């Protein structure tokens, strides 16, 4: 992380990657905001997981920068959604 920027890598199919590179955001007809996707903090690790960018729908690897504030927001939003109402974190679902 540098200057409060988190750099991660994500594998995509060529259509999604081309749209993201051209528009500087995710979207387009091939992209689904409901799809789960894995990010990796290391380029070589992502290349390994994507079969050196040869696996179907993982032919393009993008470097994505997130602000630390945005990354923290997403992390804690996901964490609270998973753990509220559990024995570890009782909440409205207990």
Order of alpha helices (4+ residues) and beta strands (2+ residues): beta-alpha-alpha-beta-alpha
